[in-house]
Amino acid sequence: MSGHSKWATIKHKKAATDAKRGSLFTKLIKEITVAARSGGKPDTNPRLRVAIERAKEASMPADNIERAIKKGTGELEGVSYEDIALEGYGPGGVAIFVEGVSDNRNRTTSEVRTIFTKKGGNMAGAGSVSWMFEKKGYFVVSKKTIDEDKLMGIVLDAGAEDLIVEDENYAVKTAPADFFKVKKALDDNKIPTEDAEITLLPKSTVKVVGEEAKKVLDLVEGLEEHEDVQHVYANFDIPDDLLKE
């Protein structure tokens, strides 16, 4: 879990830089559009609610969010996007699960396969690695902000499943359905988070070090930079000092 916590925090901070380039906005608009197909009201559509919160966190203008929702519900014309899921392995046998939103499944699949191949990985069939992950609500809280016992009391009372103590952070896991209850409890108690998301967590991890670890991170970053890729999940366990680099 330590590697996941550190990687989640790094990605969270990197998002601010991506937003300036507009790349994050493009991905968020796609996600909101697809999520809104199941209903344009965030109170009854958890996926849309998460997407809107991520967009607000990235300082996306409210007009952009509203337009994306209306395109998803059909109130405005727009490109037709669909969800895609692709699976594969990276260097060292690391399992990688890719979630994307695309207007051309064949093109996206081909381009993602090329990234895997060029960076030392390989694509695999549907179901090859998805079983290695489970959907969870996930929060990262810095140890500098709160005492462990106090945090544990707050999150467990709100419905969290577990609190993991790491070197610099606490990692809090919840069932997806309890994510917003725990988030509200953290917000009400003015506890800032380094990361807060509904994500896929690995059931077990593969330890990778040295050059192999760098190759894994290079592959993951290459996948994340593709415009149709929304999320990349991997079961690597990489030492913190390598992640910080």
DOVEX-450177 format. One record per residue (C-alpha): x, y, z. Coordinates in steps of 0.02 Angstrom, whole numbers, padded with zeros to 5 digits, always signed. Example, Ala and Ser with C-alpha at 12.3 -4.5 7.8 and 13.67 -1.06 7.14 Angstrom:
BEGIN
+00615-00225+00390;+00684-00053+00357;
***
This chain:
BEGIN
+00000+00000+00000;+00145+00117+00035;+00190+00129-00148;+00009+00162-00195;-00007+00301-00067;+00151+00388-00125;+00105+00370-00309;-00072+00435-00277;+00000+00590-00192;+00125+00622-00332;-00010+00606-00465;-00125+00721-00365;+00007+00859-00362;+00052+00830-00544;-00129+00860-00594;-00111+01046-00554;+00028+01058-00684;-00071+00958-00811;-00220+01074-00789;-00115+01221-00849;-00082+01130-01011;-00265+01091-01034;-00237+00904-01047;-00324+00869-00882;-00474+00975-00931;-00497+00872-01090;-00497+00709-00991;-00615+00776-00858;-00739+00838-00989;-00742+00665-01069;-00768+00582-00900;-00910+00701-00852;-00994+00677-01022;-00993+00486-01009;-01042+00487-00824;-01190+00602-00859;-01268+00473-00975;-01328+00382-00819;-01413+00541-00758;-01364+00723-00746;-01392+00744-00559;-01234+00712-00454;-01337+00672-00297;-01401+00513-00378;-01251+00477-00491;-01092+00441-00390;-00979+00430-00542;-01036+00601-00601;-01016+00673-00427;-00836+00613-00418;-00799+00681-00592;-00872+00851-00548;-00773+00861-00386;-00613+00820-00480;-00655+00955-00608;-00686+01085-00472;-00524+01035-00387;-00434+01069-00552;-00519+01242-00559;-00621+01200-00712;-00748+01339-00748;-00928+01296-00700;-00987+01330-00879;-00871+01193-00945;-00939+01070-00818;-01120+01115-00860;-01091+01095-01048;-01009+00925-01024;-01157+00866-00920;-01281+00926-01051;-01184+00838-01189;-01192+00678-01088;-01379+00691-01056;-01412+00735-01237;-01469+00914-01206;-01325+00973-01314;-01247+00889-01466;-01073+00818-01441;-00951+00680-01483;-01009+00505-01438;-00887+00430-01310;-00883+00255-01237;-00794+00176-01090;-00650+00059-01129;-00548-00055-01017;-00379-00126-01071;-00266-00245-00977;-00084-00295-00984;+00081-00323-00897;+00230-00211-00870;+00414-00251-00835;+00437-00369-00687;+00264-00446-00713;+00173-00293-00644;-00014-00302-00681;-00085-00147-00766;-00268-00103-00790;-00313+00046-00900;-00480+00137-00900;-00516+00257-01042;-00650+00355-01131;-00641+00357-01321;-00737+00403-01478;-00643+00267-01574;-00612+00106-01479;-00502+00025-01614;-00388+00177-01629;-00366+00194-01441;-00334+00008-01417;-00202+00010-01554;-00115+00163-01482;-00115+00094-01305;-00045-00072-01369;+00097+00026-01452;+00138+00113-01286;+00143-00055-01196;+00258-00129-01328;+00378+00019-01340;+00398+00030-01152;+00432-00152-01112;+00257-00215-01076;+00125-00313-01168;-00063-00307-01185;-00166-00453-01121;-00345-00513-01146;-00498-00454-01052;-00502-00523-00875;-00315-00559-00869;-00276-00436-00729;-00441-00353-00680;-00471-00485-00547;-00312-00426-00458;-00394-00261-00411;-00543-00209-00304;-00641-00046-00309;-00621+00058-00150;-00639+00233-00086;-00464+00294-00044;-00396+00443+00053;-00218+00496+00091;-00195+00609+00244;-00028+00682+00296;+00032+00633+00470;+00074+00816+00498;-00110+00865+00502;-00187+00751+00634;-00154+00621+00768;-00183+00439+00720;-00310+00399+00857;-00413+00554+00819;-00415+00518+00632;-00458+00335+00662;-00608+00383+00770;-00673+00505+00639;-00657+00392+00487;-00715+00230+00569;-00870+00316+00639;-00906+00377+00463;-00896+00201+00392;-00714+00177+00338;-00652-00003+00325;-00470+00023+00372;-00335+00149+00415;-00157+00106+00365;-00011+00196+00448;+00133+00232+00329;+00297+00328+00338;+00228+00502+00301;+00041+00474+00279;-00114+00382+00335;-00208+00287+00200;-00395+00266+00230;-00497+00134+00136;-00686+00129+00118;-00818+00034+00022;-00862+00138-00133;-01036+00170-00063;-00961+00249+00095;-00837+00362+00006;-00940+00522+00018;-00989+00490+00200;-00805+00478+00248;-00762+00627+00138;-00896+00732+00225;-00828+00681+00395;-00652+00735+00344;-00718+00899+00271;-00826+00934+00425;-00673+00911+00536;-00567+01019+00419;-00445+00877+00386;-00355+00907+00219;-00318+00760+00105;-00168+00732-00007;-00281+00625-00116;-00465+00572-00114;-00538+00459-00247;-00638+00304-00288;-00504+00194-00363;-00447+00016-00396;-00327-00049-00264;-00218-00203-00294;-00260-00356-00189;-00073-00398-00186;+00083-00311-00250;+00239-00352-00349;+00402-00281-00284;+00510-00198-00418;+00673-00104-00392;+00813-00020-00489;+00802-00003-00678;+00651-00117-00686;+00555+00001-00569;+00601+00150-00678;+00538+00058-00832;+00373+00020-00745;+00348+00202-00699;+00395+00256-00875;+00262+00139-00945;+00129+00198-00823;+00168+00381-00859;+00165+00348-01047;-00007+00271-01032;-00072+00411-00921;-00017+00542-01047;-00127+00467-01185;-00275+00583-01211;-00405+00442-01205;-00337+00364-01044;-00427+00416-00884;-00345+00303-00755;-00200+00180-00746;-00197+00054-00603;-00045-00053-00566;+00005-00174-00428;+00187-00119-00412;+00275-00097-00245;+00416+00027-00278;+00529+00102-00142;+00479+00279-00091;+00647+00353-00138;+00626+00295-00318;+00449+00365-00325;+00509+00534-00262;+00635+00543-00405;
***
